Amino acid sequence: MNELSAWERQLLIREKDRPTVNDYIPLIFDEFYELHGDRLYGDDAAILGGIARLDDIPVTVIAEVKGRDLNENKKTNFAMPHPEGYRKALRLAKQAEKFHRPVICFIDTPGAFCGIEAEERGQGEAIAKNLMEFMRLRTGIVSVVLGEGGSGGALALGVCDRLAMLSNALYSVISPRGCASILWKNAEREHEACDILQITAEDMIRLGVAEEIIDEPNGSAKHDVYKTGENIKEFLVKTLREIFKKDIDILLEERYTKFRKIGEFSEG
């Protein structure tokens, strides 16, 4: 059982030496070949995409990219995608559907970029279209939250058949700082918001949002990236083999039902 509070986990996942998807891809996949561009505007380095092999299974990989130093963060816009990033992700997902490849998404973002240029290019529409299209994509989708899963920026890659989280990862409808700013008009209460939002991996399992927690040895992925990579790979291989056993129409119905059940409540 992970005894760290949500706030302690947030501090941990934002450490600059925490492994990113660029560390995990060589450990998990063979023959990764990156693909670029959305065929509409340009290429967004905040989202990495390509094709690869996972235990001899051809797959499409789509991932949000965090940097580990200032130059990497400038290149990837601090893991905050622009609309062209989400459109690239959708282009690759539709390509995967055409060639019957499962899609594997890695989520690690504080949220979608909210700058003027992103809004001008249709940020909200790009995220909304991903939600709609991923919901009915006729191939298996598996997502893993590596660190931060912030708001719509994360959910655009979070519509899937199975969702797993690293044990220190967080997944939230809004960042704790954003929550504190809206609820109390005081961003200084970020610590308090973080601990009441119910955003840990254990919370996501209890609420039916995630299906599995992937262990980070020694309490943090930065201590043993190789073992964590092995754990992610083991989960992905096992999950894909389960998905392959299902008829695609049954899989789509289960995907729809999974998201319809989130947030259920009853009145006394």
C-alpha positions as CSV (number, residue, x, y, z in Angstrom):
1,M,0.0,0.0,0.0
2,N,1.3,3.4,-1.0
3,E,1.4,5.6,2.1
4,L,2.4,8.8,0.4
5,S,-0.3,11.6,0.4
6,A,-1.6,13.0,-2.9
7,W,0.5,16.2,-2.3
8,E,3.7,14.1,-1.7
9,R,3.1,12.2,-4.9
10,Q,2.6,15.4,-6.8
11,L,5.9,16.7,-5.6
12,L,7.5,13.4,-6.5
13,I,6.1,13.2,-10.1
14,R,7.3,16.7,-10.8
15,E,10.9,16.0,-9.9
16,K,13.0,16.8,-12.9
17,D,14.9,13.5,-12.9
18,R,11.8,11.3,-12.9
19,P,11.8,9.0,-15.9
20,T,9.7,10.0,-18.9
21,V,8.2,8.2,-21.8
22,N,11.5,8.6,-23.7
23,D,13.1,6.4,-21.0
24,Y,10.4,3.8,-21.1
25,I,9.9,3.3,-24.9
26,P,13.3,1.6,-25.5
27,L,12.7,-0.7,-22.5
28,I,9.2,-1.7,-23.5
29,F,9.1,-1.8,-27.3
30,D,11.2,-3.1,-30.2
31,E,11.6,-1.3,-33.5
32,F,9.9,2.0,-32.5
33,Y,9.6,4.2,-35.6
34,E,8.4,7.8,-34.9
35,L,5.8,9.4,-37.2
36,H,5.3,13.2,-37.3
37,G,2.6,15.8,-38.1
38,D,-1.1,16.2,-38.1
39,R,-1.4,16.9,-41.9
40,L,-3.2,20.1,-41.0
41,Y,-0.9,22.5,-39.3
42,G,2.4,21.0,-38.1
43,D,4.1,18.7,-35.7
44,D,3.7,19.0,-31.9
45,A,6.7,17.7,-29.9
46,A,4.5,17.5,-26.8
47,I,3.0,14.4,-28.2
48,L,5.2,11.6,-29.5
49,G,3.7,9.0,-31.8
50,G,4.8,6.0,-33.9
51,I,4.6,2.3,-34.6
52,A,6.5,-0.4,-32.7
53,R,6.5,-4.0,-31.7
54,L,5.5,-5.2,-28.2
55,D,6.4,-8.8,-27.7
56,D,6.0,-9.4,-31.5
57,I,2.6,-7.5,-31.5
58,P,2.5,-4.6,-33.9
59,V,1.2,-1.6,-32.0
60,T,0.7,2.2,-32.3
61,V,2.2,4.3,-29.5
62,I,1.0,7.7,-28.6
63,A,2.5,9.5,-25.7
64,E,2.7,12.9,-24.0
65,V,6.3,13.9,-23.4
66,K,7.8,15.6,-20.4
67,G,11.3,17.1,-20.5
68,R,14.0,16.6,-17.9
69,D,15.8,19.9,-18.5
70,L,15.0,23.3,-19.7
71,N,15.8,22.6,-23.4
72,E,13.7,19.5,-23.5
73,N,10.8,21.3,-21.7
74,K,11.0,24.2,-24.2
75,K,10.9,21.7,-27.1
76,T,7.8,19.8,-25.6
77,N,6.1,23.0,-24.2
78,F,6.3,21.5,-20.7
79,A,4.2,18.5,-21.8
80,M,1.2,20.8,-22.7
81,P,0.0,19.8,-26.2
82,H,-1.3,22.1,-28.8
83,P,-4.3,21.2,-31.0
84,E,-2.0,19.8,-33.7
85,G,-0.7,17.3,-31.1
86,Y,-4.1,15.9,-30.4
87,R,-4.9,15.8,-34.2
88,K,-1.6,13.9,-34.7
89,A,-2.7,11.5,-32.1
90,L,-6.1,11.0,-33.8
91,R,-4.4,10.6,-37.2
92,L,-2.2,7.8,-35.8
93,A,-5.1,6.2,-34.0
94,K,-7.2,6.1,-37.2
95,Q,-4.2,4.6,-39.0
96,A,-4.0,1.9,-36.3
97,E,-7.7,1.2,-36.7
98,K,-7.2,0.7,-40.5
99,F,-4.3,-1.8,-40.0
100,H,-5.9,-3.5,-37.0
101,R,-3.1,-2.4,-34.6
102,P,-3.9,-1.8,-30.9
103,V,-3.2,1.7,-29.6
104,I,-1.1,2.2,-26.5
105,C,-1.3,5.7,-24.9
106,F,1.0,7.1,-22.2
107,I,-0.4,10.1,-20.3
108,D,1.8,12.6,-18.6
109,T,0.7,16.2,-18.7
110,P,-0.4,19.0,-16.4
111,G,-3.0,19.8,-19.0
112,A,-3.5,21.0,-22.6
113,F,-1.8,24.3,-23.5
114,C,-4.2,27.2,-22.9
115,G,-2.4,29.9,-24.9
116,I,-4.1,32.2,-27.4
117,E,-2.6,30.5,-30.4
118,A,-3.9,27.1,-29.2
119,E,-7.4,28.5,-28.8
120,E,-7.2,30.1,-32.2
121,R,-6.3,26.7,-33.7
122,G,-9.2,25.0,-32.0
123,Q,-7.9,23.4,-28.8
124,G,-11.4,22.5,-27.4
125,E,-12.6,21.1,-30.6
126,A,-9.4,18.9,-31.0
127,I,-9.8,17.4,-27.6
128,A,-13.6,16.9,-28.0
129,K,-13.1,15.2,-31.3
130,N,-10.5,12.8,-29.8
131,L,-13.0,11.9,-27.0
132,M,-15.6,11.1,-29.6
133,E,-13.4,9.2,-32.1
134,F,-11.5,7.2,-29.5
135,M,-14.8,6.1,-28.0
136,R,-15.8,4.3,-31.2
137,L,-12.3,3.4,-32.5
138,R,-12.6,-0.2,-33.8
139,T,-9.4,-1.4,-32.2
140,G,-8.1,-2.0,-28.7
141,I,-6.9,1.0,-26.7
142,V,-4.8,0.8,-23.5
143,S,-3.7,3.9,-21.6
144,V,-1.1,4.2,-18.8
145,V,-0.7,7.3,-16.6
146,L,3.0,7.8,-16.0
147,G,2.9,10.9,-13.8
148,E,0.4,13.7,-14.1
149,G,-2.9,13.2,-15.7
150,G,-4.3,16.7,-15.9
151,S,-7.8,17.6,-17.1
152,G,-8.9,17.4,-20.7
153,G,-5.3,17.4,-21.8
154,A,-5.0,13.9,-20.3
155,L,-8.5,12.7,-21.1
156,A,-7.9,13.2,-24.8
157,L,-5.7,10.1,-24.6
158,G,-7.6,8.5,-21.7
159,V,-10.6,7.1,-23.5
160,C,-9.6,3.4,-23.6
161,D,-10.5,-0.2,-22.8
162,R,-8.1,-0.5,-19.9
163,L,-6.4,2.3,-17.8
164,A,-3.5,1.7,-15.6
165,M,-1.5,4.1,-13.4
166,L,1.9,4.0,-12.0
167,S,1.6,3.8,-8.2
168,N,2.6,7.5,-7.7
169,A,0.7,8.9,-10.6
170,L,-2.3,11.3,-10.3
171,Y,-5.3,11.6,-12.5
172,S,-7.6,14.6,-12.1
173,V,-10.4,16.7,-13.7
174,I,-8.4,19.8,-12.8
175,S,-5.0,20.6,-11.4
176,P,-4.9,21.1,-7.6
177,R,-3.7,24.7,-8.2
178,G,-6.5,25.3,-10.6
179,C,-9.0,23.9,-8.2
180,A,-7.8,26.0,-5.3
181,S,-7.9,29.1,-7.5
182,I,-11.5,28.5,-8.5
183,L,-12.9,27.2,-5.2
184,W,-11.1,29.5,-2.7
185,K,-9.7,32.2,-5.0
186,N,-6.4,31.3,-3.5
187,A,-3.8,29.3,-5.4
188,E,-1.8,29.0,-2.1
189,R,-4.3,26.3,-1.0
190,E,-3.0,24.0,-3.7
191,H,-1.7,21.6,-1.0
192,E,-5.2,21.3,0.6
193,A,-7.0,20.8,-2.8
194,C,-4.5,18.1,-3.8
195,D,-5.4,16.0,-0.7
196,I,-9.2,16.3,-1.1
197,L,-9.6,15.8,-4.8
198,Q,-9.3,12.0,-4.7
199,I,-6.8,11.8,-7.5
200,T,-4.4,9.0,-6.5
201,A,-4.1,5.6,-8.2
202,E,-6.0,4.0,-5.3
203,D,-8.8,6.5,-5.7
204,M,-9.1,5.8,-9.4
205,I,-9.4,2.1,-8.8
206,R,-12.1,2.6,-6.1
207,L,-14.0,5.0,-8.4
208,G,-13.9,2.7,-11.3
209,V,-11.8,5.0,-13.5
210,A,-8.7,2.8,-13.6
211,E,-8.3,-1.0,-13.7
212,E,-4.8,-1.6,-12.4
213,I,-1.9,0.0,-10.5
214,I,1.6,-0.6,-11.8
215,D,4.2,-0.8,-9.1
216,E,7.1,1.6,-8.9
217,P,9.9,-0.2,-7.1
218,N,11.3,1.5,-3.9
219,G,8.4,4.0,-4.0
220,S,9.5,5.9,-7.0
221,A,10.1,5.1,-10.6
222,K,13.3,7.2,-10.6
223,H,15.0,4.6,-8.4
224,D,14.6,1.7,-10.8
225,V,13.4,2.7,-14.3
226,Y,14.3,-0.8,-15.7
227,K,12.0,-2.7,-13.2
228,T,9.3,-0.1,-13.7
229,G,9.6,-0.6,-17.5
230,E,9.3,-4.3,-17.0
231,N,6.2,-3.9,-15.0
232,I,4.6,-1.6,-17.6
233,K,5.5,-4.1,-20.4
234,E,4.1,-7.0,-18.4
235,F,0.8,-5.2,-17.9
236,L,0.5,-4.2,-21.6
237,V,1.2,-7.7,-22.9
238,K,-1.2,-9.3,-20.5
239,T,-3.9,-6.7,-21.3
240,L,-3.5,-6.9,-25.1
241,R,-3.9,-10.6,-25.0
242,E,-7.1,-10.3,-23.0
243,I,-8.4,-7.7,-25.4
244,F,-7.6,-9.8,-28.5
245,K,-9.9,-12.5,-27.2
246,K,-13.0,-10.2,-27.5
247,D,-15.1,-9.5,-30.5
248,I,-14.7,-5.8,-31.5
249,D,-18.4,-5.0,-31.1
250,I,-18.3,-6.4,-27.5
251,L,-15.2,-4.4,-26.8
252,L,-16.8,-1.2,-28.0
253,E,-19.9,-1.8,-25.9
254,E,-17.7,-2.5,-22.8
255,R,-15.7,0.7,-23.5
256,Y,-19.0,2.8,-23.7
257,T,-20.3,1.2,-20.5
258,K,-17.0,1.8,-18.7
259,F,-17.3,5.6,-19.2
260,R,-21.1,5.7,-18.6
261,K,-20.6,4.2,-15.2
262,I,-18.0,6.8,-14.0
263,G,-19.5,9.3,-11.7
264,E,-22.6,7.3,-10.9
265,F,-24.5,8.4,-7.8
266,S,-27.7,7.6,-6.0
267,E,-30.1,9.9,-4.1
268,G,-31.4,8.9,-0.7
